[in-house]
């Protein structure tokens, strides 16, 4: 299960994509706002110092601003500070502290999303689907679902906190509701394996299909495998080939190889060695050793 793959640190907010000439003014303006207590300005300064954009790279300065923004209640800064502790960037690595910060960010984000949603929609009832959708938009807009995902992953893997599959599933569900596709896939894993929830492969497959239709290749690979194995669904080479093709067209190298195997052996359709070789070549170009070996067996040059 993949985790911790959507850190704020690598995402450049649109308001910071500008020419170098304007960066000095931006930094000055951020300092001015940060010094009068604007949390988002503190977070942005931390990002600039961490990445060396407009200023000399300085992890100590970045951590200082992330910490101030965290104390001022900015969930994005809290989430990023958690990343720093998790990966040991600018501070001594500390999984316990990382988990606490992720949990604070995720909890704050949930409360913030609900509060903002109600403030802008006075006539909505708590049970309204509209308020749920508004909450989702608030959380997704701020990027806070990443903190929820990380809390879930920590619980699932027992990193910084005692392993607890029930809590993991609960937080994957919250992050999924907020639009995090990785969380949707991992919630599917929980249902498929019966970890933290009653085993329900049908629900797992529905979750993976939802993520796959949104273009997430890992979900496509999961669907291809279960149709290949007949695990939770009736075995179907046609369906397996369908999902491997979609994943391959999206750049998944092992899906390219598997598609070559299917074409080469007439699985899910008629045998087509020309198509098999084409997909083997694409996989080999991505350094898939199995594809290189298949081409050698066919007497094809790489």
N, C-alpha and C positions, 0 to 999 in steps of 0.2 A: 504494500500500500504506500503510495507516494504521499509525502507530507512536507510542509514548510516550503512550498514552491511558489508562493505568490507574495513575496515581500514587497513592502512599499518602497524600499530603498532603490530598486531598479526602475521604478515607474516615475517618469518625469511629468509632473502636473503641467497642464497646458499653459498655466499662467507663468511658467518658468521657461518655456520654449521661446527664446528670444535671442537677438544678436548680442555679441559680447559687449557692444557699446552700451547697451542698456542694463547690463548686469550690475555695474557699480551703483547705479541709481536704485536698482531693485534691492541690493543688499543694504544700502543706507536706509531705504524705506522700511525694510523688514526689521532692522535694528531699532528704528524709531518706534514702530508699532509694538515690537516685542518688549521694549523697555517700559511701555505704558501698560503692559499686561495682556496683549492680544495673543491667545494661545496658538492660533493657526500660524501667526508670524513666527512664534518660537519654533514650532514644528518645521516650518519652511527653512528657517535659518539652520536648524540641525541638519536638514537634508543637504543644503548647500555646503556646509562644512564637511559633512560625511563624504560627499562626492566630489569636492573640490571644484565646484561650479561657481565662478565669480569670486572665489576666495581660495586661499591656500588650504589644501586638504588638512583637516585637523580633527581626528576622532575625539579627542578630549573635549574640544569645543562643541562638537556635535552632540556628544553625550550630555553635556551641560544643558544645552538647549532642549534636547528631548526630555530631560528630567524636569526642567522648568515647565515645559508644556504639559507633561504628565501631571505634575502637581496642580496645574491650572485646569485640569479636566479634559484634555484633548485625547480622545481614544486612539487616534492615528499615531500620536507620539508614544503613547503607552505601548501600543502594538510594536512599534519600531524599536523601542527600548527593550522590549522582550526579545526581539530578534538579536539585538546586540548581546544580551546575556546568553541567549541560546547558542550563538555561534562564536562567542568570545571576541566580539569586535569592539575594541576600545575599552573593554572591561574584562575582568576575569570571568571565564565561562562558568555559568551557574544555572543549571536546569531548573532548580527550585524557584529561583527568582524569575526566570523566564516564564514559567508557568503562572506564577502569581500575577505578573504583568499582563500576560495574555488574557487571563480570567478577568482582571480589572477592565481591560479594554473591551472585551466582549460584553461584559455586564453593563458597562457604561454605554456601549453602543446600542444595546437593546433598549435601555431606558431613554436614551437620546432620540432614537428613531420613533418610539411611541410618543414621546413628548412633542416632538416637532410635528408629527402627523396630526395630533389633536389640536395643536396650536393653529394649524393652517386649515383645519376642517372641524369647526365647532359643532356642526350638526351631525357628525358621525357617531354611531353607537359603537361601544367596544367590541361587539360581535360582528360588526359589519365587515363584509369582504373588502370594502373600499379601504377601511382602516388598515387591514392586513396588507393590501397592495401598497398603500402609502408608506407603511412601515418598511416594506421591502425596498421601496425606492430610496427612502432615507438612508437605510443601512448600506445598500449597494452604492449609492452616490458617494458616501464617505469612505468606501473601501473597507468598512468595518467587518464584513463577513469573513475576512482573512483571519481576524483574531478569533472568531468563533470556531473556524476550521482548525486553528492551531490548538485551541483548548481541547477540542474533540480528539485531535491526533495525539496530544499528550496523554489524555485519559486512555486512549486505545493502546498506546505503546508503553505506557507506564513511565513516561519521561517527566521528571520533576514532580510527579504525583503518583500515588498508588494506582495501578491499573484498575480501571473501572469501565467495563463495556457498556453498562447502562448509561452512565454519564456521557460516554463517548457518543453513543447513538443519539442521545438528547441534543448534544451540541452539534453533531453533524446535521440533525434535522433542522435546527435553527439556522445554521449557515446555508443549508440547501434552500430553505424558505426565503432567505435573503438573496438567493441567486448565485451561490457559489457552486459551480458544477463539480469541482473536485469533491465537495462535501456530499453532493447527490450521489456520486459514484461510491463513495465510502459508506454512505448510509445503505446503499444497495448491498455492499459487502456484509454489513452487519446483518441485514435481513437474510442474505443468501447463506451465511454461516451460522445464523442464530446467535450472534454475539450482542448481548445487551437488549435484544428483542426476541420475541418468539420467531423461530425460523419460518420464513415465508418467501420462497423463491419466486413466486409470482410477483410480489411487490418489488423484490430486488430487480427483476427483469424489467418491470415498468420504469423503475428509477433509472436503470442503465439506458433504456430506450430513450427516455426523456433527455438525458445528457448526450446521447449519441446524435439525436436529432438536432441538438444545439451545436453539433460539430466537434464534440470532445472525443478524440481518437481512442483514449483508454476505455471509454464505454463501448465503442465499436468493437475493440478487441475482446472485451468481456463477452459481448453478445456472440461474436463469431465462435469463441471457444465453447460456450454452452450449447450452441447449435451443432457444433462439431461433435461434442461429447454426448449430446442428448441429456444434459444435466439440468433438470427443471423444465425442460421443453422437449417436444418430440425432436429427435435428431433430424437435421436437415442440412445436407451439403449445400443446397441452393441458398439457404439463409446464411450459412457460414460464409460462402463465397461472396454474397452480397455485402456483408459487413467487412470482410477482409478487403474487398475492392474499395469500399468507401474509405477505410483507414489507409490503404495503400495510396490512394489518390490524394490523401491529405498528408502524405509523407512518411508514414510509419514503415520502417524498413522491414521488420519481420512480417508485417502483413503482405508486403511485396513478395517475400519469399514464399509464404504460405499460399498466396495466389498462384505463384508459379507451380507449386506442387499440385494444386488442384487442376490447373490446366494441363499439366504434364501427365496426370493420371486419370483425367476425365471425371473428376469429382465435382458434382454440382452442375455438370453440363458436358458437352462433347469434348473429347480430348483435342487439344490444340497446342502442338509443340512450339509453334511460332510464338504464340502468346506466352507460353511457359518460359521460353528463352528470354522474351522481352522483359518479363517481370523478374526473372533471375538476374538479368543484367542490371536492372535498376537497383535490386537489393545488393548485388555485389558492389555496385558503385558506392553504396553506403557501408561497405566493409562487413557485410553479413557473410561469415565464413561458409555457412551451409549453402548459400547461393553460389559462391565461388566453386565449391565442391560439386554442386549439381551441374554447373556449366562444364566443368572438367569431365564429368562422367558422360556428358552429351558430346564431348569433343569440340566444345565451343571455346573460342579465345575470349579472355576477359576484356 
